Amino acid sequence: MTKFLFPLFLFCTAIVFGQTQLKVFNKADKQPVYNAAVYCDDALLGKTDLNGALSFKTKCKKS
């Protein structure tokens, strides 16, 4: 029973405290976009790094 409960609690914790990560690429040349502003519901989530990546935590609604 313990072998089943540990992975279950670990999975639930990962979902509750998980972050969302995304990468922004240029469509023409497939290069990462640096300093791209990412918004959700008119609120700035953050700006991408040199690799075009952004990690954030939010309660943003999915449309």
Steps between C-alpha positions, in 0.01 A plus 500: 500500500787741581652437157177628346441801726846658473490550120141622528589770756811594303293543185237712680770723650659552160167609354416741782843665520598456136617776273414560142787543260483612141742587222451771238649447153509714187283336233727597210838376621408285805728705728402570864356848565680693775311740728153415363225618735241232585158612623196323641172683563679836454754412770870466419623151588860579416755533223695225330871440559777457240368152417145628448382318814267627772393324821201630693233412752151632436131434531447612141186367333551282196286604206 
